[in-house]
């Protein structure tokens, strides 16, 4: 059917307008789809997350858990043993070994309490390394052993706090290769930094081993003393 010039002009204009609006309609559909994705139901989201996690679960099963202990780069882990005074936060003894046993722990307790001198109480967890020999050594030195209930590290907060500090401030920054290296690093961290240079919030910013420090005089400078190769510093006044 033939159209008059006016009708033909209207049809041509309508087709051109449709071509111009086609990209805008596509963008609107994409926005509607995005809004629909944000407003999906919880079961749909859980099902999608399960599908996404499935390859990761299979990969974990194939690889398995790492066999390297976080404290050493070797295949065999190295264990550290500490005695921390509850009142002053001072670490009075530490040692390391690859094979911790009941007899080894008992000998460490004897070395901590020479000639029967020691503290009245000892708080410990339920590790099987604290066996009959450890109990006999504690009884011989007159130390009353207090065992916390299982799976309750919050009942021994002073020791747990120190272990966390030792990891975050020292062991997480070095690669341990041997017992001798770990003993040397812990000796410098405990005796020079933790006991004599590091302020403690539980002690109102005091230091566990209180040493007499000189009062600064006019003209003296505050110099930094590097500890653990510059990982930490102690500051003292010098003329």
Order of alpha helices (4+ residues) and beta strands (2+ residues): alpha-alpha-beta-beta-alpha-beta-alpha-beta-alpha-alpha-beta-beta
